[in-house]
Each structure stands twice: as structure tokens, then as C-alpha cells.
Amino acid sequence: MFVVDTNVLLYAVNARSPFHGLCRDRLEQWRSQASAWFLTWPILYEFLRVSTHPSVLQHPFSLPQAWAFAAALLKSPALTILVPGAHHSEVAEEVFAELPDLYANVVHDAATAILMREHGIRRIDSRYRLPPVSVPGSRRRSPLIRRVTLLVGLELERIPPVAAPSCGNYKVTEALRALENIGAVRKEGEPNREGTLYRVLIPDEIGACRKFRAERIAAEPMEEQKAG
């Protein structure tokens, strides 16, 4: 039994992510399996929030699109949504006593961990990797703790990393895409003498430059009339 973290859902729908294929395949496997797996409503609402956020995704979902994905998950035969039970407040009090320094956004993860402890679920599947987190009562720092999940006695099942593009390569790819969009460069069928598929166009070949020049020429008589 395990809970699936929000980031797995987000990577599964974001085709631009280097983790997309792996998370999508895992999710498809879980959707068809007979053994139990779990989500929580806060995890689903966090998915809706992030997947529709224009500052997070270059092409964010509309809310109906994001909800359609979530609704399809809810039809999975072995999926159960964890909800607070009769002893939820008691478990929450235990966790807050163990981790009195929790604050702000970290409380969201505490809510997931509290639900898991209440229902006897010890594993959460995640693609998270955060900077080292201090463990209360210890000088050691663990590099793989998803905020509070492990600190309350749960197990983190990390979906393994895949080779991701370097930051430099990513920026170059984004720059080339932007230049293509405005017509400043164009892909050719074969590499040129510089070994690239791209050809830089001269201003006369770029639609945006031709339009700007035409607008300037049209505006010159009006400027002359105003000056006279």
C-alpha cells in the first residue's frame, strides 16, 4: 500500500519534463493494478492548482482539462482517497508534538503524513529531491527527506532519476525555439557547414522585419506632415 505524491501526477501530464515517460508509465500501471494505492484530496487539489498555473507550466491546463485527468484517476479500481477518521486529531497532536517546528507550506506535507500514519500506510511514491533537512534531535541531515514524510516514521519510495538535459542545453533549446517562432532562424533538411540544422535568416527573409519596415515607411509621410 502506498500514497502517490502530487509531483508524480504533474510529471505524468507534463510532456516537457524529463520525468514524464517514467511517471506516466508508473501511473498507468497503478491505474490497472488490483492492489491498493492511495491519494488524498489535498494532493488532488494541489495537482489542480499547479497544473493550471501559468507561472509553473509553459502550457498550463484549463481547469476542465485538469479535472478530467483527476476524474479518470478516481475511476481506478484499486484507488482509495484517504480521509480523516475518528482518531485524526489524536494522530495530528502526536505529529505536532514530535515536530513542533513545522510551519507554513511544510504543514501541507504534514497533513499527508498524518493521514498516512492514521491509516497505517508507510510508503509514499514521489519524485521529490530537496536540499538536506535537519532531523529534530539529531545533528545529521538527510538529503532525501521530503520535508516531513520520513520524520514521522514513513518510507519514501523515490522514483529513480533519469538523465535530464543540462541547464545550458535547456536554455539554448528555448532560445532557438523563440527565434524560430519569430522567423529569425529556420531548420534546414541537412546540417550546414557549421554542423547545425539551423540557418540564420537575413532581415528581408524575416516576416516580422518586413512588417516593421513597411510600418515605418507608411508612418514617414505622416511624420513629415506633422513636422511641416
N, C-alpha and C positions, 0 to 999 in steps of 0.2 A: 504494500500500500504506500502511496506517495502523493504529495501535492505537486502540481505543476506551477512554476513561478511565472509571473507576468512577462518577464523578458523572453521566455521561450515562445509565448504566444506572439509577441511582437516580432521576433526574428522570423517566425514561421510565415508571417504575412508580408514581410519586407524583403522583396526580391533583390534589393540593392545590398543587403547585408551579406558579409562573407559566411555568416552562420545560418543563412536562410535554408539551404538544402537540408542540412543536418536536423535543424529544429522542425522543419516541415515534415520530414520523414518520421521523426520520433512521434510527432503529434498524430500523424496518420496511423501509426502503429498503435498508439494508445486508444485512439477512437474505435478501433476494431477489436481490441483485445477483450477477453472475458474477465480478467482480473481487475480488481477495483483500483481506481485512481480518482483524484480529488482536485477540486478548485474551490475558491471562496468567492462570495460576491464582491468583496473589496478588490480581489485580484482581477475579476472581470471588469469592474468599473475602472480600475486603473488602466486596463487594456483599452477600454473605450476612450478614456481621456488622452492617453499618449498617442494612439493610432490616428486620432483626428486632429492632433496638434500640429499646426503648420510650422512651428519652430523646431519640431523634432524630426518629422519626415518631410522629404522634399516633395513627395506627392501624398499628402495625408488622405485617409479615407473620409468619406462622408459618414455621418452618424448611422444612417441606414445600412451602409456597407459594413461598417464595423460591427453593428449589432447582428447582421446576417451571419457573419463569421462566428460570433459568440453563440448565436442561437443554434447553429449547426453543431457546435461543440456540446451544447446542452442535450442534444439528442443522442449522444454517445451512450451505448447500452450500459457500460460499466462505470460511468462517471457519476459521482455524487458531489453535491455542493455542501461544504461544511458550514454549519450554522451554530451559533452559540447555544449551549444546552443549559441544563439546570445548574451545573457547577461552574459555569463560565466565570462568574465574578470571583469565585474562590481561586481558580487557576490564575486569573489575572493578578490577583493580590499576591500570589506566590511569586510570579514572574517579576512583578514590580519590586517586590522585596529583595529578590536576587539581583536585580539590575536597576537600582534606584537612580542611576544617572541617565536613563533614557530620556530623550527629548525630541520635539519637533517631528521631522519626517521619519525618524527611526521608529516611532511608535506604530507606524503603519506595519512595519515588519514584525513588531512585537505582537500585533493583533493576529497575524497569520500564525506565528509561533504558538501563541496561547491557544488558538483553535486546534492546532495540531496536537499539542500536549493534552488538551481536554479530551480529544477523540482517540488518543493512543496511537497517533501516526508520527513516525520518527523521521521520515525521509521527505526532502523537498528537492525536486529536479530543477536545476537553474543553470543559466549561462553567465552568472554574475561572477565578476572578479573585482574586488575593491581593494584599496590600499589597506595595509595592515591595521587591525583593530585591536585595541587593548582589551584583554580579558580581565574583568574585575577580580581583584585578589591575587593577581599574578603579574610578574614583570614581563612575561613572554607576550609576543604579539603574533597573531595568526594571520597569514596572508590570504586565506581562503574563506574567511567567515563572512557570510552575507549578513552584515550588520549584527543581528541578534540571534539568528536562527540556531547556530551551533551553541551559543552561550546558554540556551535554555535546555540543552540536552538533546538536540535533534541532529539528524545527519543530513549533510549537504551532498547531493549527488550532482557533481558538475558535469554538464555536457561537455565533452572534450573540445579543445580549441582546434581550429583549422587554420591553415595558412591564410593570413589576411594581407591585403595589399598594404605596402608601407605608406606612411603619411605623405611622403614626397610623391610617390606614384599616383596616389589618390588625387592630390592637388593638380598634378599635370593632366590627369584624365578629365577632371572637372573643367580646367581651363580650356582644353581642346574642345570639349562639348559646348562650352559657352561661345567659343569662336565659330564653331560650326553653326550654332543657332543664329548668329548674326550674318553668316555667309562670308566670313573673313578667311576661312580655310575650307578645304574640301578634300574628302577622301578620294584617292585615285585607285584604280584597279591593281596597280603594281607599285612596289616601293620605288621612289625616285633615287637619284644619285646620293642623296643624304641618308638613304636607308629608311625613309618613313613613307607611310601611305598618304600623308597629308601634303597638299600644295597650298602655299600662301597665295591668295589672290591679290591682284592689283586693284586700286580703287575703282577703276572703270568696270571691273567684274563683280563688284560688291553692290548688291541692291540697295543697302542702307546708305552707302556713299553716294550713289547716283541720285537717290531720292533727296538727300540733304543738299546736294549741289543744285538740283532743279529748284528746290525751295528757295535757296539763296539767290539764284538767278531771277526767279519770279519776284522776290522781295526787293531787288536792287532798284527798279524803276520807282517803286513806292517811296523808298528812302530818299531817292534823288528829288522827287516831287516835294517831300517834306522839307528837305534842305533848301530848295528854291523858294 
